[in-house]
């Protein structure tokens, strides 16, 4: 039986996908980046409150069985390569996230990730805009701060509002049934952003949302100009998030603290803690060059380029048919 998304147009979309992959590689090759290939199966993984790696026991000859992880992103391996002095690098390949399935999600998807050595925050955003122009034949991106995008869509001042303020607004606007949905500030910010802000972004041209709250810095540095914010950015087009970028954190001690907090949050969320990513911490202590890094969901880019409405229209076999 044919899957409803496996239509004659799928073949056309897959040919477009191949063309876009060629454009992406030429874009980075022209700029002197080296294409790399890192393992999708590793003994460690980047720790994130919201991203769940697919884990399973693996036994190697002469060693006891241990937990290994399909990578949610090639970040930790690519940063270890940066420490070797390889220079600016990029990679295109599969990544895996447990529990993700829907119109814009699949447990396995294709990510393009790159690190521009020596790039500052502004150059990182410019490179992302230039790449989307090349891939989607669109106008250059405009930019807006996270705080301003939030205020425009929600009407509440981001940093001055409390969980109670967000809760009242969410109930009044029928997003949740109770103000007690969460007592966590970031939970409310993430909910309101996904439900009301994101869908307004990038309808005329791609929109870069920059200066995320410092509590959502992940692996980005905190801004020296405004310590409430981090030098993290995401790009949206037609209301779809396409990429996430950081002016990269270089301090291993700060990362260790963030990992500890993220694991505490995971446990409170009912998830298991993840092991310390010692290999990445060691590389950072040995010295990783300053860079701006970014990860782009290629399947979503192909979806927009093909005027498709579901990722299943632009991949060979989604999870239901894999």
C-alpha positions as CSV (number, residue, x, y, z in Angstrom):
1,X,0.0,0.0,0.0
2,X,1.3,3.4,-0.9
3,X,1.9,5.8,2.0
4,X,-0.3,9.0,1.6
5,X,2.9,11.1,1.4
6,X,4.7,8.9,-1.0
7,X,3.4,10.4,-4.3
8,X,4.7,11.1,-7.7
9,X,5.8,14.6,-6.5
10,X,8.1,12.9,-3.9
11,X,10.5,12.0,-6.7
12,X,10.6,15.6,-7.9
13,X,11.1,16.8,-4.3
14,X,14.0,14.3,-3.8
15,X,15.7,15.7,-7.0
16,X,15.3,19.2,-5.6
17,X,16.8,18.0,-2.3
18,X,19.9,16.7,-4.2
19,X,20.2,20.1,-5.9
20,X,20.0,22.0,-2.6
21,X,22.7,19.7,-1.1
22,X,24.9,20.6,-4.0
23,X,24.2,24.3,-3.5
24,X,25.0,24.0,0.2
25,X,28.3,22.2,-0.3
26,X,29.4,24.7,-3.0
27,X,28.5,27.6,-0.6
28,X,30.9,26.4,2.1
29,X,33.6,25.1,-0.3
30,X,33.8,28.6,-1.9
31,X,34.4,30.0,1.6
32,X,37.3,27.6,2.4
33,X,35.4,25.4,4.9
34,X,36.5,21.8,5.2
35,X,33.7,19.2,5.0
36,X,34.0,16.6,7.8
37,X,32.2,13.5,8.9
38,X,31.9,12.7,12.6
39,X,30.3,9.6,14.3
40,X,26.6,9.5,14.6
41,X,27.1,6.9,17.4
42,X,29.1,8.0,20.4
43,X,29.7,7.1,24.0
44,X,28.8,10.7,25.1
45,X,26.3,13.3,23.9
46,X,25.6,17.0,24.4
47,X,23.4,17.6,27.5
48,X,20.2,19.5,26.8
49,X,17.1,19.8,28.9
50,X,14.7,19.4,26.0
51,X,16.6,17.1,23.6
52,X,16.5,13.3,24.2
53,X,19.1,11.1,22.5
54,X,18.3,7.6,21.5
55,X,20.4,5.4,23.7
56,X,21.1,1.7,23.8
57,X,23.7,-0.7,25.3
58,X,26.7,-1.5,23.2
59,X,29.4,-4.0,23.9
60,X,32.8,-3.7,22.3
61,X,35.4,-6.5,22.2
62,X,37.3,-6.7,25.5
63,X,35.0,-4.2,27.2
64,X,31.9,-4.4,29.3
65,X,28.6,-3.3,27.9
66,X,28.0,0.5,28.1
67,X,25.3,3.0,27.1
68,X,26.0,4.7,23.7
69,X,24.0,7.4,22.0
70,X,22.8,8.3,18.5
71,X,23.8,12.0,18.3
72,X,21.2,14.8,18.5
73,X,23.7,16.9,16.8
74,X,27.4,16.5,15.7
75,X,28.3,19.5,18.0
76,X,30.6,17.8,20.5
77,X,32.5,15.8,17.9
78,X,32.9,18.8,15.6
79,X,34.2,21.0,18.5
80,X,36.8,18.4,19.3
81,X,37.9,18.7,15.7
82,X,38.2,22.5,16.1
83,X,40.6,21.9,19.0
84,X,42.9,20.1,16.6
85,X,43.4,23.2,14.5
86,X,41.5,22.1,11.4
87,X,40.0,25.5,10.9
88,X,36.4,26.3,9.7
89,X,34.4,23.1,9.1
90,X,30.9,22.0,8.0
91,X,29.1,18.7,8.0
92,X,25.8,17.3,6.5
93,X,24.4,14.1,7.9
94,X,21.8,12.3,10.0
95,X,21.0,13.1,13.6
96,X,18.5,11.5,15.9
97,X,16.1,12.7,18.6
98,X,13.8,10.5,20.6
99,X,10.1,11.4,20.9
100,X,9.9,13.7,17.9
101,X,7.3,12.9,15.2
102,X,5.0,15.3,13.4
103,X,4.6,17.6,10.4
104,X,7.9,19.2,11.1
105,X,9.6,16.4,13.1
106,X,11.0,12.9,12.5
107,X,13.2,10.9,14.9
108,X,15.9,10.9,12.2
109,X,16.6,14.0,10.2
110,X,19.3,15.7,8.2
111,X,21.3,18.5,9.8
112,X,23.9,20.8,8.2
113,X,26.2,22.2,10.9
114,X,29.1,24.5,10.6
115,X,31.7,26.4,12.6
116,X,33.2,29.6,11.2
117,X,36.5,30.0,13.1
118,X,37.2,33.6,14.0
119,X,33.7,34.8,13.2
120,X,32.0,37.1,15.7
121,X,28.2,37.2,16.5
122,X,27.3,39.5,13.6
123,X,29.3,37.6,11.0
124,X,27.7,34.3,12.2
125,X,24.2,35.8,11.5
126,X,25.3,37.2,8.1
127,X,26.7,33.8,7.0
128,X,23.3,32.2,7.9
129,X,21.4,34.8,5.9
130,X,23.7,34.4,2.9
131,X,23.2,30.7,3.0
132,X,19.4,30.9,3.0
133,X,19.6,33.3,0.1
134,X,21.6,30.8,-1.8
135,X,19.3,27.8,-0.9
136,X,15.9,29.4,-1.2
137,X,16.4,32.3,-3.6
138,X,14.9,34.6,-1.0
139,X,15.7,38.1,0.2
140,X,18.4,38.6,2.9
141,X,17.2,38.1,6.4
142,X,16.0,40.9,8.7
143,X,16.8,40.6,12.4
144,X,14.9,41.3,15.6
145,X,15.8,40.7,19.3
146,X,14.0,38.0,21.1
147,X,12.7,40.6,23.6
148,X,11.2,42.8,20.9
149,X,9.6,39.8,19.0
150,X,8.1,38.6,22.2
151,X,6.8,42.1,23.2
152,X,5.3,42.6,19.7
153,X,3.4,39.3,19.7
154,X,2.5,39.0,23.3
155,X,2.3,42.6,24.5
156,X,4.2,41.8,27.8
157,X,7.7,42.9,28.6
158,X,9.9,39.8,28.5
159,X,12.3,40.3,31.4
160,X,10.0,42.3,33.6
161,X,7.2,39.7,33.5
162,X,6.9,36.8,36.0
163,X,5.5,33.3,35.6
164,X,2.3,34.6,37.1
165,X,2.0,37.3,34.5
166,X,2.6,34.8,31.7
167,X,0.1,32.4,33.3
168,X,-2.7,35.0,33.4
169,X,-2.0,36.0,29.8
170,X,-2.0,32.3,28.7
171,X,-5.3,31.5,30.4
172,X,-6.9,34.7,29.0
173,X,-5.7,33.7,25.5
174,X,-6.8,30.1,25.9
175,X,-3.4,28.6,25.6
176,X,-3.6,26.7,28.9
177,X,-6.5,26.0,31.3
178,X,-4.7,27.0,34.5
179,X,-2.1,29.5,35.6
180,X,-0.5,26.7,37.6
181,X,0.7,25.0,34.4
182,X,4.2,25.7,35.4
183,X,6.1,27.8,37.9
184,X,9.2,28.0,35.7
185,X,9.9,31.3,33.8
186,X,11.5,29.5,30.9
187,X,8.7,27.1,30.5
188,X,6.3,30.0,30.0
189,X,8.6,31.9,27.7
190,X,9.1,28.8,25.5
191,X,5.3,28.0,25.4
192,X,4.3,31.5,24.5
193,X,7.0,31.8,21.9
194,X,6.1,28.6,20.2
195,X,2.3,29.2,20.4
196,X,2.2,32.9,19.5
197,X,5.5,34.4,18.4
198,X,7.0,31.9,16.0
199,X,4.1,31.8,13.6
200,X,4.4,35.5,13.0
201,X,8.0,35.4,11.9
202,X,9.5,35.4,8.4
203,X,6.5,35.7,6.2
204,X,8.0,38.4,3.8
205,X,11.7,37.5,4.3
206,X,13.7,35.3,6.7
207,X,13.8,36.7,10.2
208,X,16.7,36.2,12.6
209,X,15.7,36.3,16.2
210,X,18.8,37.2,18.2
211,X,19.8,37.8,21.8
212,X,17.9,34.9,23.5
213,X,17.4,35.0,27.3
214,X,20.7,34.1,29.1
215,X,18.8,31.2,30.8
216,X,18.5,29.7,27.3
217,X,22.1,30.2,26.3
218,X,22.8,26.5,25.8
219,X,26.4,26.6,24.4
220,X,26.5,30.3,23.6
221,X,28.3,33.0,25.4
222,X,26.4,35.5,27.6
223,X,26.4,39.0,26.2
224,X,28.8,41.5,27.7
225,X,26.5,44.3,26.8
226,X,23.4,42.9,28.3
227,X,24.0,40.0,30.7
228,X,20.2,39.2,30.6
229,X,20.8,37.8,27.1
230,X,23.0,35.3,25.3
231,X,24.6,35.6,21.9
232,X,22.3,33.0,20.4
233,X,20.2,33.3,17.3
234,X,17.6,31.4,15.3
235,X,16.2,32.0,11.8
236,X,12.5,31.6,10.8
237,X,10.9,31.6,7.4
238,X,7.2,31.3,6.8
239,X,6.8,30.7,10.5
240,X,9.1,27.7,10.5
241,X,12.3,27.5,12.6
242,X,15.2,26.5,10.3
243,X,18.4,27.0,12.2
244,X,19.9,27.7,15.6
245,X,23.3,29.4,16.1
246,X,25.7,30.4,18.8
247,X,28.6,32.7,19.3
248,X,30.3,29.7,20.9
249,X,31.1,29.3,24.6
250,X,34.8,28.5,25.2
251,X,34.9,28.2,29.0
252,X,34.7,24.5,30.1
253,X,33.8,25.5,33.7
254,X,30.8,27.4,32.6
255,X,29.7,24.5,30.3
256,X,30.1,22.1,33.2
257,X,27.8,24.3,35.4
258,X,25.2,24.5,32.6
259,X,25.3,20.8,32.1
260,X,24.8,20.2,35.8
261,X,21.7,22.5,35.8
262,X,20.4,20.9,32.6
263,X,20.6,17.5,34.2
264,X,18.8,18.7,37.3
265,X,16.0,20.1,35.1
266,X,15.8,16.8,33.2
267,X,15.3,14.9,36.4
268,X,12.6,17.4,37.5
269,X,10.9,16.9,34.1
270,X,10.8,13.1,34.8
271,X,13.7,12.3,32.4
272,X,17.0,10.6,33.1
273,X,20.2,12.5,33.6
274,X,22.8,12.2,30.8
275,X,26.5,11.5,31.5
276,X,29.0,14.3,31.6
277,X,30.4,15.0,28.1
278,X,34.0,14.7,29.3
279,X,35.5,14.6,25.8
280,X,34.1,18.0,24.9
281,X,35.1,19.5,28.2
282,X,38.6,18.2,27.8
283,X,38.8,19.7,24.3
284,X,37.6,23.0,25.6
285,X,40.2,23.0,28.4
286,X,42.9,22.3,25.8
287,X,41.6,25.2,23.8
288,X,39.0,25.6,21.1
289,X,39.3,28.6,18.8
290,X,36.7,31.4,18.9
291,X,34.0,30.7,16.4
292,X,30.4,31.1,15.5
293,X,28.5,27.9,14.9
294,X,25.1,27.0,13.5
295,X,22.9,24.0,12.9
296,X,20.3,24.0,10.1
297,X,17.5,21.5,9.6
298,X,17.9,20.6,5.9
299,X,14.6,18.7,5.6
300,X,12.7,21.8,6.6
301,X,14.6,23.9,4.0
302,X,13.8,21.4,1.3
303,X,10.1,21.5,2.4
304,X,9.9,25.2,2.0
305,X,11.8,25.1,-1.3
306,X,9.3,22.5,-2.7
307,X,6.2,24.3,-1.3
308,X,5.5,21.1,0.7
309,X,3.5,21.1,3.9
310,X,5.0,18.0,5.6
311,X,8.5,16.6,6.0
312,X,7.3,13.3,4.7
313,X,7.0,14.8,1.3
314,X,10.7,15.6,1.1
315,X,12.5,12.5,2.6
316,X,12.8,9.1,1.1
317,X,11.2,7.2,4.0
318,X,9.9,8.8,7.2
319,X,9.7,6.9,10.5
320,X,6.4,5.3,9.7
321,X,7.9,3.6,6.6
322,X,11.6,3.3,7.6
